[in-house]
Amino acid sequence: MGRRRVRSAATAVMAAVILTGCAPRPRLEPIGFQQWQRQLRALKGRVVLVDVWATWCAPCVERFPHMVSLYQQYKSRGVEFVSMDVDDREDKAAVERARQFLIRQKAVFRNYLMDENIMDSFDKLGVQGIPDVMLYDRSGRMRYDLNGNDPNRQATLKDVEAGLATLVAEKTN
């Protein structure tokens, strides 16, 4: 009888391991700008969408579920999705809110937290404000920087979708 209980317990543990392994959990990884540049170069050959956001940015939070939907739509088509959180790395509560937000959104793509001063992050990323979506083609060149910097021409989700569709449709050289 003791062996049966051990075998049942072992089976339950294995089932739990398998089940948790099947559902990737979103992670928020700190990354410095130089490390990010290396990561971006390593993605050459794929279309890359980078969504720069923060939990204190209401339009970013509102739009994020759409980014997750786009990921589901494009993940098998050679597109790499990256979320770049620019919350204050020193504000532990903000970082935890960002982690929890990513978990609730089921954002299982790459999620980075800029591990630099927020103003330096904006400067180095070339971002004036957020939300900001950057689209890179397969050669690694930024082709679209979709943001709200121009008050007369605010980037929309349709702009993101159109840019993504254009880059995915392009033939590789």
C-alpha positions as CSV (number, residue, x, y, z in Angstrom):
1,M,0.0,0.0,0.0
2,G,2.9,2.4,0.7
3,R,4.2,2.0,-2.8
4,R,0.9,2.9,-4.3
5,R,0.8,6.2,-2.4
6,V,4.3,7.0,-3.4
7,R,3.5,6.2,-7.0
8,S,0.3,8.3,-6.9
9,A,2.2,11.2,-5.3
10,A,4.9,11.0,-7.9
11,T,2.3,11.0,-10.7
12,A,0.6,14.1,-9.2
13,V,4.0,15.9,-9.0
14,M,4.8,15.0,-12.6
15,A,1.4,16.2,-13.8
16,A,1.9,19.5,-12.0
17,V,5.3,19.9,-13.6
18,I,4.0,19.2,-17.0
19,L,1.0,21.5,-16.6
20,T,3.0,24.4,-15.4
21,G,5.6,23.8,-18.1
22,C,2.9,24.1,-20.8
23,A,1.8,27.6,-19.8
24,P,4.7,30.0,-20.0
25,R,4.5,32.7,-17.3
26,P,5.3,36.3,-18.4
27,R,8.6,37.6,-17.0
28,L,9.9,41.1,-16.7
29,E,13.7,41.1,-17.2
30,P,15.9,44.2,-16.4
31,I,18.0,45.2,-19.4
32,G,20.5,48.0,-20.0
33,F,20.6,49.9,-23.3
34,Q,23.8,48.2,-24.5
35,Q,22.5,44.8,-23.7
36,W,19.2,45.7,-25.5
37,Q,21.2,46.7,-28.6
38,R,22.9,43.3,-28.6
39,Q,19.5,41.6,-28.2
40,L,18.0,43.6,-31.1
41,R,21.0,42.7,-33.4
42,A,20.4,39.0,-32.5
43,L,16.9,39.3,-33.8
44,K,18.1,40.2,-37.3
45,G,16.2,38.1,-39.8
46,R,12.9,38.6,-38.1
47,V,10.4,41.4,-38.1
48,V,10.5,43.0,-34.6
49,L,7.8,45.0,-32.9
50,V,9.0,46.9,-29.8
51,D,6.3,48.4,-27.6
52,V,7.6,51.0,-25.2
53,W,5.2,51.5,-22.3
54,A,4.8,52.1,-18.6
55,T,2.1,51.3,-16.0
56,W,1.6,55.1,-15.4
57,C,0.7,55.6,-19.1
58,A,-3.1,55.1,-19.4
59,P,-3.0,54.9,-23.3
60,C,-0.2,52.3,-23.0
61,V,-2.1,50.1,-20.6
62,E,-5.3,50.5,-22.6
63,R,-3.6,49.5,-25.9
64,F,-1.5,46.6,-24.4
65,P,-4.2,43.9,-24.8
66,H,-4.2,44.7,-28.5
67,M,-0.5,44.1,-28.7
68,V,-1.0,40.7,-27.1
69,S,-3.6,39.9,-29.7
70,L,-1.2,40.9,-32.5
71,Y,1.4,38.7,-31.0
72,Q,-1.1,35.7,-31.2
73,Q,-1.8,36.6,-34.8
74,Y,1.8,37.1,-35.9
75,K,4.0,34.8,-33.7
76,S,4.1,32.1,-36.3
77,R,4.9,34.5,-39.1
78,G,8.4,35.5,-38.3
79,V,7.6,38.4,-36.0
80,E,9.3,38.9,-32.6
81,F,7.3,41.0,-30.1
82,V,9.1,42.9,-27.3
83,S,7.6,45.0,-24.6
84,M,10.0,47.6,-23.1
85,D,8.7,48.9,-19.8
86,V,10.1,52.2,-18.8
87,D,8.7,52.4,-15.3
88,D,11.1,53.7,-12.7
89,R,13.4,50.7,-11.9
90,E,13.9,52.2,-8.4
91,D,10.2,52.1,-7.6
92,K,9.7,48.5,-6.5
93,A,5.9,48.9,-6.3
94,A,5.8,50.1,-9.9
95,V,8.0,47.3,-11.1
96,E,5.7,44.8,-9.3
97,R,2.6,46.4,-10.8
98,A,4.2,46.0,-14.2
99,R,5.0,42.3,-13.5
100,Q,1.4,41.7,-12.4
101,F,0.0,43.5,-15.4
102,L,2.1,41.3,-17.8
103,I,0.8,38.2,-16.0
104,R,-2.8,39.4,-16.2
105,Q,-2.3,40.2,-19.9
106,K,-0.7,36.8,-20.6
107,A,2.2,38.6,-22.3
108,V,4.4,35.6,-22.9
109,F,6.7,37.4,-25.4
110,R,9.9,39.2,-24.3
111,N,9.3,41.7,-21.6
112,Y,12.1,44.0,-20.6
113,L,12.4,46.7,-17.9
114,M,14.9,49.4,-18.9
115,D,17.5,49.2,-16.2
116,E,18.5,52.8,-16.5
117,N,17.3,56.2,-15.3
118,I,14.0,56.9,-17.0
119,M,15.3,60.1,-18.7
120,D,18.3,58.2,-20.0
121,S,16.1,55.4,-21.2
122,F,14.0,57.8,-23.2
123,D,17.1,59.5,-24.6
124,K,18.9,56.3,-25.6
125,L,15.8,54.7,-27.1
126,G,15.1,57.9,-29.0
127,V,11.6,58.2,-27.4
128,Q,10.0,61.5,-26.7
129,G,6.9,60.1,-25.1
130,I,4.9,56.9,-24.8
131,P,3.2,54.9,-26.0
132,D,5.8,54.3,-28.8
133,V,5.9,51.3,-31.1
134,M,9.0,50.7,-33.2
135,L,8.9,48.3,-36.1
136,Y,12.1,46.8,-37.5
137,D,12.4,45.0,-40.8
138,R,14.3,41.7,-41.2
139,S,17.5,43.5,-42.0
140,G,17.4,45.1,-38.5
141,R,16.5,48.6,-39.7
142,M,13.8,50.6,-37.9
143,R,11.2,51.3,-40.5
144,Y,8.3,52.7,-38.4
145,D,8.4,54.7,-35.2
146,L,4.7,55.0,-34.3
147,N,4.1,57.5,-31.6
148,G,2.1,60.5,-30.5
149,N,4.9,63.1,-30.9
150,D,3.2,65.0,-33.7
151,P,-0.1,66.5,-32.2
152,N,-1.4,66.7,-35.8
153,R,-0.8,63.0,-36.5
154,Q,-1.1,60.6,-33.7
155,A,-0.2,57.0,-34.4
156,T,-3.0,54.6,-34.1
157,L,-3.4,50.8,-33.7
158,K,-4.3,50.7,-37.4
159,D,-1.0,52.2,-38.2
160,V,0.7,49.5,-36.1
161,E,-1.2,46.8,-37.9
162,A,-0.5,48.3,-41.3
163,G,3.2,48.6,-40.7
164,L,3.4,45.1,-39.3
165,A,1.5,43.7,-42.3
166,T,3.8,45.5,-44.7
167,L,7.0,44.2,-43.1
168,V,5.7,40.7,-42.9
169,A,4.7,40.7,-46.6
170,E,8.1,41.8,-47.7
171,K,10.3,39.1,-49.2
172,T,13.6,38.5,-47.6
173,N,16.8,39.1,-49.6
